Protein backbone atom coordinates (compact mmCIF):
# COMPACT_ATOMS: atom_id res chain seq x y z
CA UNK A 1 0.00 0.00 0.00
CA UNK A 2 1.33 3.43 -0.97
CA UNK A 3 1.81 5.87 1.90
CA UNK A 4 2.56 9.57 1.99
CA UNK A 5 5.05 10.31 4.75
CA UNK A 6 6.97 13.29 6.07
CA UNK A 7 10.04 12.13 4.14
CA UNK A 8 8.28 11.49 0.81
CA UNK A 9 9.65 13.61 -2.03
CA UNK A 10 6.51 14.93 -3.74
CA UNK A 11 6.43 17.06 -6.89
CA UNK A 12 3.28 19.11 -7.45
CA UNK A 13 3.16 20.29 -11.06
CA UNK A 14 0.99 23.39 -11.19
CA UNK A 15 1.35 24.23 -7.49
CA UNK A 16 0.14 27.80 -7.94
CA UNK A 17 -3.08 26.84 -9.69
CA UNK A 18 -6.47 26.13 -8.18
CA UNK A 19 -5.95 22.38 -7.76
CA UNK A 20 -2.19 22.38 -7.25
CA UNK A 21 -2.31 24.93 -4.42
CA UNK A 22 -5.04 22.91 -2.71
CA UNK A 23 -2.92 19.75 -2.99
CA UNK A 24 -0.01 21.62 -1.41
CA UNK A 25 -2.27 22.64 1.49
CA UNK A 26 -3.51 19.08 1.93
CA UNK A 27 0.00 17.62 1.88
CA UNK A 28 1.17 20.18 4.43
CA UNK A 29 -1.83 19.31 6.60
CA UNK A 30 -0.75 15.68 6.41
CA UNK A 31 2.75 16.59 7.59
CA UNK A 32 4.58 16.05 4.29
CA UNK A 33 7.75 18.13 4.48
CA UNK A 34 9.60 17.54 1.20
CA UNK A 35 7.39 19.23 -1.34
CA UNK A 36 8.96 20.00 -4.72
CA UNK A 37 7.60 22.97 -6.67
CA UNK A 38 8.70 25.22 -9.51
CA UNK A 39 7.03 28.31 -10.92
CA UNK A 40 6.36 28.72 -14.63
CA UNK A 41 9.31 31.13 -14.79
CA UNK A 42 11.57 28.52 -13.20
CA UNK A 43 10.33 25.55 -15.24
CA UNK A 44 8.41 25.63 -18.51
CA UNK A 45 6.59 22.29 -18.57
CA UNK A 46 6.27 22.59 -22.35
CA UNK A 47 10.07 22.14 -22.58
CA UNK A 48 10.88 18.42 -22.43
CA UNK A 49 14.59 18.92 -21.77
CA UNK A 50 13.91 21.29 -18.87
CA UNK A 51 11.39 18.87 -17.35
CA UNK A 52 13.84 15.97 -17.71
CA UNK A 53 16.56 17.97 -15.93
CA UNK A 54 14.22 18.95 -13.10
CA UNK A 55 13.10 15.35 -12.54
CA UNK A 56 16.67 14.02 -12.73
CA UNK A 57 17.88 16.55 -10.18
CA UNK A 58 14.99 16.11 -7.73
CA UNK A 59 13.99 12.43 -8.15
CA UNK A 60 10.46 12.72 -6.73
CA UNK A 61 8.85 9.65 -5.18
CA UNK A 62 5.37 10.88 -6.09
CA UNK A 63 4.06 13.28 -8.72
CA UNK A 64 0.75 15.14 -8.78
CA UNK A 65 0.17 16.37 -12.33
CA UNK A 66 -2.18 19.31 -11.74
CA UNK A 67 -0.64 21.72 -14.26
CA UNK A 68 -2.84 22.56 -17.25
CA UNK A 69 -4.21 25.37 -19.39
CA UNK A 70 -7.84 25.71 -18.28
CA UNK A 71 -10.77 28.00 -19.01
CA UNK A 72 -14.49 28.30 -19.61
CA UNK A 73 -16.59 28.02 -22.76
CA UNK A 74 -15.36 31.29 -24.29
CA UNK A 75 -11.66 30.54 -23.79
CA UNK A 76 -11.98 26.94 -24.96
CA UNK A 77 -13.97 27.75 -28.08
CA UNK A 78 -11.80 30.66 -29.23
CA UNK A 79 -8.31 29.26 -28.46
CA UNK A 80 -8.47 25.52 -29.26
CA UNK A 81 -4.89 25.34 -30.54
CA UNK A 82 -3.53 26.76 -27.27
CA UNK A 83 -5.59 24.36 -25.18
CA UNK A 84 -4.61 21.35 -27.26
CA UNK A 85 -0.90 22.10 -27.67
CA UNK A 86 -0.13 23.32 -24.15
CA UNK A 87 -1.95 20.48 -22.40
CA UNK A 88 -0.54 17.78 -24.66
CA UNK A 89 2.97 19.13 -24.12
CA UNK A 90 2.69 19.60 -20.34
CA UNK A 91 1.29 16.17 -19.54
CA UNK A 92 3.48 14.30 -22.06
CA UNK A 93 6.67 15.81 -20.68
CA UNK A 94 5.80 15.30 -17.01
CA UNK A 95 4.59 11.70 -17.44
CA UNK A 96 7.62 10.77 -19.56
CA UNK A 97 10.10 12.35 -17.15
CA UNK A 98 8.44 10.81 -14.09
CA UNK A 99 8.73 7.37 -15.65
CA UNK A 100 12.29 7.97 -16.81
CA UNK A 101 13.42 9.07 -13.36
CA UNK A 102 11.86 6.33 -11.24
CA UNK A 103 8.79 7.95 -9.67
CA UNK A 104 6.91 5.44 -7.53
CA UNK A 105 3.49 6.82 -8.48
CA UNK A 106 1.92 9.59 -10.55
CA UNK A 107 -1.55 11.09 -10.13
CA UNK A 108 -2.89 12.60 -13.36
CA UNK A 109 -5.71 15.13 -13.01
CA UNK A 110 -8.09 14.89 -15.94
CA UNK A 111 -11.57 16.35 -16.31
CA UNK A 112 -15.18 15.25 -16.58
CA UNK A 113 -15.32 16.93 -20.01
CA UNK A 114 -13.61 13.83 -21.44
CA UNK A 115 -17.00 12.11 -21.49
CA UNK A 116 -19.45 12.26 -24.42
CA UNK A 117 -21.76 15.28 -24.59
CA UNK A 118 -24.85 13.10 -24.39
CA UNK A 119 -23.51 10.40 -22.06
CA UNK A 120 -26.11 8.64 -19.89
CA UNK A 121 -26.44 10.23 -16.44
CA UNK A 122 -24.85 9.83 -14.01
CA UNK A 123 -21.66 9.30 -16.01
CA UNK A 124 -19.77 6.09 -15.34
CA UNK A 125 -16.06 5.74 -16.08
CA UNK A 126 -16.76 3.16 -18.80
CA UNK A 127 -18.69 5.73 -20.88
CA UNK A 128 -15.38 7.21 -22.07
CA UNK A 129 -15.11 7.29 -25.91
CA UNK A 130 -18.66 6.06 -26.47
CA UNK A 131 -19.89 9.19 -28.24
CA UNK A 132 -18.99 12.69 -29.58
CA UNK A 133 -17.60 15.33 -27.25
CA UNK A 134 -19.03 18.76 -26.41
CA UNK A 135 -17.71 20.98 -29.28
CA UNK A 136 -17.07 24.05 -27.11
CA UNK A 137 -14.34 22.30 -25.08
CA UNK A 138 -13.33 19.53 -27.47
CA UNK A 139 -9.66 20.54 -27.69
CA UNK A 140 -9.20 20.47 -23.92
CA UNK A 141 -11.09 17.18 -23.65
CA UNK A 142 -9.00 15.51 -26.37
CA UNK A 143 -5.81 16.56 -24.61
CA UNK A 144 -7.04 15.13 -21.31
CA UNK A 145 -8.09 11.87 -22.97
CA UNK A 146 -4.61 11.63 -24.47
CA UNK A 147 -3.09 12.15 -21.02
CA UNK A 148 -5.24 9.41 -19.54
CA UNK A 149 -4.23 7.03 -22.34
CA UNK A 150 -0.58 8.02 -21.97
CA UNK A 151 -0.70 7.09 -18.29
CA UNK A 152 -2.05 3.68 -19.28
CA UNK A 153 0.59 3.22 -21.96
CA UNK A 154 3.48 4.09 -19.61
CA UNK A 155 1.99 1.77 -17.00
CA UNK A 156 1.82 -1.09 -19.51
CA UNK A 157 5.16 -0.56 -21.23
CA UNK A 158 7.38 0.88 -18.50
CA UNK A 159 5.64 -0.09 -15.25
CA UNK A 160 4.86 3.48 -14.15
CA UNK A 161 2.18 3.34 -11.46
CA UNK A 162 0.08 6.16 -12.92
CA UNK A 163 -3.55 6.71 -11.94
CA UNK A 164 -6.02 9.09 -13.60
CA UNK A 165 -8.63 11.06 -11.68
CA UNK A 166 -11.57 12.65 -13.50
CA UNK A 167 -12.91 15.50 -11.33
CA UNK A 168 -16.19 17.27 -11.86
CA UNK A 169 -16.36 21.10 -11.97
CA UNK A 170 -13.99 22.50 -9.36
CA UNK A 171 -14.06 25.81 -7.49
CA UNK A 172 -12.62 27.40 -4.38
CA UNK A 173 -9.91 29.76 -3.09
CA UNK A 174 -7.38 30.68 -5.76
CA UNK A 175 -9.90 30.26 -8.58
CA UNK A 176 -9.76 32.26 -11.81
CA UNK A 177 -12.27 35.12 -11.66
CA UNK A 178 -11.45 36.65 -15.06
CA UNK A 179 -14.78 37.06 -16.86
CA UNK A 180 -13.33 36.02 -20.25
CA UNK A 181 -11.52 32.86 -19.16
CA UNK A 182 -13.18 31.66 -15.94
CA UNK A 183 -15.59 28.81 -15.34
CA UNK A 184 -19.23 29.36 -14.48
CA UNK A 185 -19.11 29.51 -10.66
CA UNK A 186 -16.28 32.05 -10.20
CA UNK A 187 -17.73 34.09 -13.08
CA UNK A 188 -21.10 34.16 -11.31
CA UNK A 189 -19.50 35.23 -8.04
CA UNK A 190 -17.70 38.13 -9.70
CA UNK A 191 -20.59 39.27 -11.91
CA UNK A 192 -23.15 39.25 -9.11
CA UNK A 193 -20.76 40.88 -6.64
CA UNK A 194 -19.97 43.68 -9.10
CA UNK A 195 -23.66 44.10 -9.95
CA UNK A 196 -24.42 44.51 -6.25
CA UNK A 197 -21.62 47.05 -5.77
CA UNK A 198 -22.65 49.11 -8.80
CA UNK A 199 -26.34 48.98 -7.88
CA UNK A 200 -27.46 47.34 -11.12
CA UNK A 201 -30.99 45.97 -11.09
CA UNK A 202 -30.37 42.98 -13.35
CA UNK A 203 -27.71 40.65 -14.72
CA UNK A 204 -27.91 38.68 -17.96
CA UNK A 205 -26.14 35.30 -18.15
CA UNK A 206 -25.32 33.08 -21.12
CA UNK A 207 -27.66 30.28 -22.16
CA UNK A 208 -31.00 29.10 -20.86
CA UNK A 209 -30.10 28.36 -17.24
CA UNK A 210 -31.32 24.77 -17.61
CA UNK A 211 -28.01 22.83 -17.94
CA UNK A 212 -27.16 20.93 -14.78
CA UNK A 213 -23.69 20.84 -13.28
CA UNK A 214 -21.96 19.20 -10.35
CA UNK A 215 -19.51 21.25 -8.26
CA UNK A 216 -16.71 20.00 -6.02
CA UNK A 217 -14.75 22.25 -3.66
CA UNK A 218 -11.06 22.15 -4.51
CA UNK A 219 -10.09 21.25 -0.92
CA UNK A 220 -12.23 18.12 -1.25
CA UNK A 221 -10.52 17.44 -4.59
CA UNK A 222 -7.10 17.68 -2.96
CA UNK A 223 -8.16 15.32 -0.19
CA UNK A 224 -9.49 12.88 -2.80
CA UNK A 225 -6.24 13.06 -4.80
CA UNK A 226 -4.14 12.16 -1.75
CA UNK A 227 -6.63 9.45 -0.77
CA UNK A 228 -6.48 7.96 -4.27
CA UNK A 229 -2.70 7.98 -4.28
CA UNK A 230 -2.76 5.83 -1.16
CA UNK A 231 -5.74 3.60 -1.97
CA UNK A 232 -6.14 3.29 -5.75
CA UNK A 233 -3.85 1.48 -8.19
CA UNK A 234 -5.95 0.70 -11.26
CA UNK A 235 -5.29 1.83 -14.82
CA UNK A 236 -8.99 2.65 -15.14
CA UNK A 237 -9.96 6.33 -14.63
CA UNK A 238 -11.60 7.25 -11.34
CA UNK A 239 -14.41 9.82 -11.15
CA UNK A 240 -14.18 12.40 -8.36
CA UNK A 241 -17.27 14.40 -7.43
CA UNK A 242 -20.14 14.78 -4.98
CA UNK A 243 -22.79 12.80 -6.84
CA UNK A 244 -25.31 15.69 -6.88
CA UNK A 245 -25.97 18.48 -9.40
CA UNK A 246 -27.86 21.78 -9.72
CA UNK A 247 -29.14 23.79 -12.67
CA UNK A 248 -27.26 26.93 -13.67
CA UNK A 249 -30.37 28.93 -12.75
CA UNK A 250 -30.40 27.35 -9.28
CA UNK A 251 -26.68 28.03 -8.93
CA UNK A 252 -27.16 31.68 -9.91
CA UNK A 253 -29.90 32.03 -7.30
CA UNK A 254 -27.63 30.53 -4.66
CA UNK A 255 -24.74 32.84 -5.57
CA UNK A 256 -27.06 35.86 -5.60
CA UNK A 257 -28.20 35.07 -2.07
CA UNK A 258 -24.65 34.58 -0.78
CA UNK A 259 -23.26 37.71 -2.47
CA UNK A 260 -26.26 39.83 -1.50
CA UNK A 261 -27.37 40.66 -5.05
CA UNK A 262 -31.12 41.32 -4.96
CA UNK A 263 -31.75 42.18 -8.63
CA UNK A 264 -33.10 40.06 -11.48
CA UNK A 265 -31.06 37.29 -13.10
CA UNK A 266 -31.90 36.89 -16.81
CA UNK A 267 -30.63 34.47 -19.45
CA UNK A 268 -29.59 35.16 -23.04
CA UNK A 269 -30.92 32.13 -24.88
CA UNK A 270 -28.96 33.00 -28.04
CA UNK A 271 -25.74 32.02 -26.26
CA UNK A 272 -24.52 28.39 -25.98
CA UNK A 273 -25.39 26.19 -23.02
CA UNK A 274 -22.68 23.61 -23.43
CA UNK A 275 -23.36 20.04 -22.32
CA UNK A 276 -27.01 19.66 -21.11
CA UNK A 277 -26.05 17.74 -17.98
CA UNK A 278 -22.83 16.52 -16.43
CA UNK A 279 -23.19 14.45 -13.27
CA UNK A 280 -20.57 11.89 -12.38
CA UNK A 281 -21.19 8.44 -10.99
CA UNK A 282 -18.80 8.40 -8.03
CA UNK A 283 -19.76 4.95 -6.72
CA UNK A 284 -16.29 3.54 -7.45
CA UNK A 285 -14.63 6.19 -5.29
CA UNK A 286 -17.30 5.92 -2.61
CA UNK A 287 -16.72 2.16 -2.42
CA UNK A 288 -13.06 2.88 -1.61
CA UNK A 289 -14.22 4.88 1.43
CA UNK A 290 -14.06 8.54 0.35
CA UNK A 291 -16.84 11.16 0.22
CA UNK A 292 -16.82 14.93 -0.22
CA UNK A 293 -17.22 16.89 3.02
CA UNK A 294 -17.92 20.49 1.91
CA UNK A 295 -21.49 21.37 0.89
CA UNK A 296 -22.07 23.66 -2.10
CA UNK A 297 -23.50 26.44 0.09
CA UNK A 298 -20.52 26.25 2.46
CA UNK A 299 -18.10 26.19 -0.45
CA UNK A 300 -19.60 29.17 -2.26
CA UNK A 301 -19.67 31.20 0.95
CA UNK A 302 -16.01 30.49 1.75
CA UNK A 303 -14.98 31.12 -1.87
CA UNK A 304 -16.81 34.46 -1.87
CA UNK A 305 -15.09 35.39 1.38
CA UNK A 306 -11.71 34.56 -0.21
CA UNK A 307 -12.65 36.58 -3.30
CA UNK A 308 -13.48 39.65 -1.22
CA UNK A 309 -10.17 39.34 0.64
CA UNK A 310 -8.20 39.11 -2.62
CA UNK A 311 -9.88 41.71 -4.81
CA UNK A 312 -6.60 43.36 -5.79
CA UNK A 313 -5.60 40.08 -7.43
CA UNK A 314 -8.70 40.00 -9.65
CA UNK A 315 -9.18 43.75 -10.19
CA UNK A 316 -12.73 43.98 -8.84
CA UNK A 317 -14.55 46.39 -6.53
CA UNK A 318 -15.43 45.82 -2.89
CA UNK A 319 -18.27 47.18 -0.78
C-alpha positions as CSV (number, residue, x, y, z in Angstrom):
1,X,0.0,0.0,0.0
2,X,1.3,3.4,-1.0
3,X,1.8,5.9,1.9
4,X,2.6,9.6,2.0
5,X,5.1,10.3,4.8
6,X,7.0,13.3,6.1
7,X,10.0,12.1,4.1
8,X,8.3,11.5,0.8
9,X,9.6,13.6,-2.0
10,X,6.5,14.9,-3.7
11,X,6.4,17.1,-6.9
12,X,3.3,19.1,-7.4
13,X,3.2,20.3,-11.1
14,X,1.0,23.4,-11.2
15,X,1.4,24.2,-7.5
16,X,0.1,27.8,-7.9
17,X,-3.1,26.8,-9.7
18,X,-6.5,26.1,-8.2
19,X,-5.9,22.4,-7.8
20,X,-2.2,22.4,-7.2
21,X,-2.3,24.9,-4.4
22,X,-5.0,22.9,-2.7
23,X,-2.9,19.8,-3.0
24,X,0.0,21.6,-1.4
25,X,-2.3,22.6,1.5
26,X,-3.5,19.1,1.9
27,X,0.0,17.6,1.9
28,X,1.2,20.2,4.4
29,X,-1.8,19.3,6.6
30,X,-0.8,15.7,6.4
31,X,2.8,16.6,7.6
32,X,4.6,16.0,4.3
33,X,7.8,18.1,4.5
34,X,9.6,17.5,1.2
35,X,7.4,19.2,-1.3
36,X,9.0,20.0,-4.7
37,X,7.6,23.0,-6.7
38,X,8.7,25.2,-9.5
39,X,7.0,28.3,-10.9
40,X,6.4,28.7,-14.6
41,X,9.3,31.1,-14.8
42,X,11.6,28.5,-13.2
43,X,10.3,25.6,-15.2
44,X,8.4,25.6,-18.5
45,X,6.6,22.3,-18.6
46,X,6.3,22.6,-22.4
47,X,10.1,22.1,-22.6
48,X,10.9,18.4,-22.4
49,X,14.6,18.9,-21.8
50,X,13.9,21.3,-18.9
51,X,11.4,18.9,-17.3
52,X,13.8,16.0,-17.7
53,X,16.6,18.0,-15.9
54,X,14.2,18.9,-13.1
55,X,13.1,15.4,-12.5
56,X,16.7,14.0,-12.7
57,X,17.9,16.6,-10.2
58,X,15.0,16.1,-7.7
59,X,14.0,12.4,-8.1
60,X,10.5,12.7,-6.7
61,X,8.8,9.6,-5.2
62,X,5.4,10.9,-6.1
63,X,4.1,13.3,-8.7
64,X,0.8,15.1,-8.8
65,X,0.2,16.4,-12.3
66,X,-2.2,19.3,-11.7
67,X,-0.6,21.7,-14.3
68,X,-2.8,22.6,-17.3
69,X,-4.2,25.4,-19.4
70,X,-7.8,25.7,-18.3
71,X,-10.8,28.0,-19.0
72,X,-14.5,28.3,-19.6
73,X,-16.6,28.0,-22.8
74,X,-15.4,31.3,-24.3
75,X,-11.7,30.5,-23.8
76,X,-12.0,26.9,-25.0
77,X,-14.0,27.7,-28.1
78,X,-11.8,30.7,-29.2
79,X,-8.3,29.3,-28.5
80,X,-8.5,25.5,-29.3
81,X,-4.9,25.3,-30.5
82,X,-3.5,26.8,-27.3
83,X,-5.6,24.4,-25.2
84,X,-4.6,21.3,-27.3
85,X,-0.9,22.1,-27.7
86,X,-0.1,23.3,-24.2
87,X,-1.9,20.5,-22.4
88,X,-0.5,17.8,-24.7
89,X,3.0,19.1,-24.1
90,X,2.7,19.6,-20.3
91,X,1.3,16.2,-19.5
92,X,3.5,14.3,-22.1
93,X,6.7,15.8,-20.7
94,X,5.8,15.3,-17.0
95,X,4.6,11.7,-17.4
96,X,7.6,10.8,-19.6
97,X,10.1,12.4,-17.1
98,X,8.4,10.8,-14.1
99,X,8.7,7.4,-15.7
100,X,12.3,8.0,-16.8
101,X,13.4,9.1,-13.4
102,X,11.9,6.3,-11.2
103,X,8.8,8.0,-9.7
104,X,6.9,5.4,-7.5
105,X,3.5,6.8,-8.5
106,X,1.9,9.6,-10.5
107,X,-1.6,11.1,-10.1
108,X,-2.9,12.6,-13.4
109,X,-5.7,15.1,-13.0
110,X,-8.1,14.9,-15.9
111,X,-11.6,16.3,-16.3
112,X,-15.2,15.2,-16.6
113,X,-15.3,16.9,-20.0
114,X,-13.6,13.8,-21.4
115,X,-17.0,12.1,-21.5
116,X,-19.5,12.3,-24.4
117,X,-21.8,15.3,-24.6
118,X,-24.9,13.1,-24.4
119,X,-23.5,10.4,-22.1
120,X,-26.1,8.6,-19.9
121,X,-26.4,10.2,-16.4
122,X,-24.9,9.8,-14.0
123,X,-21.7,9.3,-16.0
124,X,-19.8,6.1,-15.3
125,X,-16.1,5.7,-16.1
126,X,-16.8,3.2,-18.8
127,X,-18.7,5.7,-20.9
128,X,-15.4,7.2,-22.1
129,X,-15.1,7.3,-25.9
130,X,-18.7,6.1,-26.5
131,X,-19.9,9.2,-28.2
132,X,-19.0,12.7,-29.6
133,X,-17.6,15.3,-27.2
134,X,-19.0,18.8,-26.4
135,X,-17.7,21.0,-29.3
136,X,-17.1,24.0,-27.1
137,X,-14.3,22.3,-25.1
138,X,-13.3,19.5,-27.5
139,X,-9.7,20.5,-27.7
140,X,-9.2,20.5,-23.9
141,X,-11.1,17.2,-23.7
142,X,-9.0,15.5,-26.4
143,X,-5.8,16.6,-24.6
144,X,-7.0,15.1,-21.3
145,X,-8.1,11.9,-23.0
146,X,-4.6,11.6,-24.5
147,X,-3.1,12.2,-21.0
148,X,-5.2,9.4,-19.5
149,X,-4.2,7.0,-22.3
150,X,-0.6,8.0,-22.0
151,X,-0.7,7.1,-18.3
152,X,-2.0,3.7,-19.3
153,X,0.6,3.2,-22.0
154,X,3.5,4.1,-19.6
155,X,2.0,1.8,-17.0
156,X,1.8,-1.1,-19.5
157,X,5.2,-0.6,-21.2
158,X,7.4,0.9,-18.5
159,X,5.6,-0.1,-15.2
160,X,4.9,3.5,-14.1
161,X,2.2,3.3,-11.5
162,X,0.1,6.2,-12.9
163,X,-3.6,6.7,-11.9
164,X,-6.0,9.1,-13.6
165,X,-8.6,11.1,-11.7
166,X,-11.6,12.6,-13.5
167,X,-12.9,15.5,-11.3
168,X,-16.2,17.3,-11.9
169,X,-16.4,21.1,-12.0
170,X,-14.0,22.5,-9.4
171,X,-14.1,25.8,-7.5
172,X,-12.6,27.4,-4.4
173,X,-9.9,29.8,-3.1
174,X,-7.4,30.7,-5.8
175,X,-9.9,30.3,-8.6
176,X,-9.8,32.3,-11.8
177,X,-12.3,35.1,-11.7
178,X,-11.5,36.7,-15.1
179,X,-14.8,37.1,-16.9
180,X,-13.3,36.0,-20.2
181,X,-11.5,32.9,-19.2
182,X,-13.2,31.7,-15.9
183,X,-15.6,28.8,-15.3
184,X,-19.2,29.4,-14.5
185,X,-19.1,29.5,-10.7
186,X,-16.3,32.1,-10.2
187,X,-17.7,34.1,-13.1
188,X,-21.1,34.2,-11.3
189,X,-19.5,35.2,-8.0
190,X,-17.7,38.1,-9.7
191,X,-20.6,39.3,-11.9
192,X,-23.2,39.2,-9.1
193,X,-20.8,40.9,-6.6
194,X,-20.0,43.7,-9.1
195,X,-23.7,44.1,-10.0
196,X,-24.4,44.5,-6.2
197,X,-21.6,47.1,-5.8
198,X,-22.7,49.1,-8.8
199,X,-26.3,49.0,-7.9
200,X,-27.5,47.3,-11.1
201,X,-31.0,46.0,-11.1
202,X,-30.4,43.0,-13.3
203,X,-27.7,40.7,-14.7
204,X,-27.9,38.7,-18.0
205,X,-26.1,35.3,-18.2
206,X,-25.3,33.1,-21.1
207,X,-27.7,30.3,-22.2
208,X,-31.0,29.1,-20.9
209,X,-30.1,28.4,-17.2
210,X,-31.3,24.8,-17.6
211,X,-28.0,22.8,-17.9
212,X,-27.2,20.9,-14.8
213,X,-23.7,20.8,-13.3
214,X,-22.0,19.2,-10.3
215,X,-19.5,21.3,-8.3
216,X,-16.7,20.0,-6.0
217,X,-14.8,22.2,-3.7
218,X,-11.1,22.1,-4.5
219,X,-10.1,21.3,-0.9
220,X,-12.2,18.1,-1.2
221,X,-10.5,17.4,-4.6
222,X,-7.1,17.7,-3.0
223,X,-8.2,15.3,-0.2
224,X,-9.5,12.9,-2.8
225,X,-6.2,13.1,-4.8
226,X,-4.1,12.2,-1.7
227,X,-6.6,9.5,-0.8
228,X,-6.5,8.0,-4.3
229,X,-2.7,8.0,-4.3
230,X,-2.8,5.8,-1.2
231,X,-5.7,3.6,-2.0
232,X,-6.1,3.3,-5.7
233,X,-3.8,1.5,-8.2
234,X,-6.0,0.7,-11.3
235,X,-5.3,1.8,-14.8
236,X,-9.0,2.7,-15.1
237,X,-10.0,6.3,-14.6
238,X,-11.6,7.3,-11.3
239,X,-14.4,9.8,-11.1
240,X,-14.2,12.4,-8.4
241,X,-17.3,14.4,-7.4
242,X,-20.1,14.8,-5.0
243,X,-22.8,12.8,-6.8
244,X,-25.3,15.7,-6.9
245,X,-26.0,18.5,-9.4
246,X,-27.9,21.8,-9.7
247,X,-29.1,23.8,-12.7
248,X,-27.3,26.9,-13.7
249,X,-30.4,28.9,-12.8
250,X,-30.4,27.3,-9.3
251,X,-26.7,28.0,-8.9
252,X,-27.2,31.7,-9.9
253,X,-29.9,32.0,-7.3
254,X,-27.6,30.5,-4.7
255,X,-24.7,32.8,-5.6
256,X,-27.1,35.9,-5.6
257,X,-28.2,35.1,-2.1
258,X,-24.7,34.6,-0.8
259,X,-23.3,37.7,-2.5
260,X,-26.3,39.8,-1.5
261,X,-27.4,40.7,-5.1
262,X,-31.1,41.3,-5.0
263,X,-31.7,42.2,-8.6
264,X,-33.1,40.1,-11.5
265,X,-31.1,37.3,-13.1
266,X,-31.9,36.9,-16.8
267,X,-30.6,34.5,-19.5
268,X,-29.6,35.2,-23.0
269,X,-30.9,32.1,-24.9
270,X,-29.0,33.0,-28.0
271,X,-25.7,32.0,-26.3
272,X,-24.5,28.4,-26.0
273,X,-25.4,26.2,-23.0
274,X,-22.7,23.6,-23.4
275,X,-23.4,20.0,-22.3
276,X,-27.0,19.7,-21.1
277,X,-26.0,17.7,-18.0
278,X,-22.8,16.5,-16.4
279,X,-23.2,14.5,-13.3
280,X,-20.6,11.9,-12.4
281,X,-21.2,8.4,-11.0
282,X,-18.8,8.4,-8.0
283,X,-19.8,4.9,-6.7
284,X,-16.3,3.5,-7.5
285,X,-14.6,6.2,-5.3
286,X,-17.3,5.9,-2.6
287,X,-16.7,2.2,-2.4
288,X,-13.1,2.9,-1.6
289,X,-14.2,4.9,1.4
290,X,-14.1,8.5,0.3
291,X,-16.8,11.2,0.2
292,X,-16.8,14.9,-0.2
293,X,-17.2,16.9,3.0
294,X,-17.9,20.5,1.9
295,X,-21.5,21.4,0.9
296,X,-22.1,23.7,-2.1
297,X,-23.5,26.4,0.1
298,X,-20.5,26.3,2.5
299,X,-18.1,26.2,-0.5
300,X,-19.6,29.2,-2.3
301,X,-19.7,31.2,0.9
302,X,-16.0,30.5,1.7
303,X,-15.0,31.1,-1.9
304,X,-16.8,34.5,-1.9
305,X,-15.1,35.4,1.4
306,X,-11.7,34.6,-0.2
307,X,-12.7,36.6,-3.3
308,X,-13.5,39.7,-1.2
309,X,-10.2,39.3,0.6
310,X,-8.2,39.1,-2.6
311,X,-9.9,41.7,-4.8
312,X,-6.6,43.4,-5.8
313,X,-5.6,40.1,-7.4
314,X,-8.7,40.0,-9.7
315,X,-9.2,43.7,-10.2
316,X,-12.7,44.0,-8.8
317,X,-14.6,46.4,-6.5
318,X,-15.4,45.8,-2.9
319,X,-18.3,47.2,-0.8
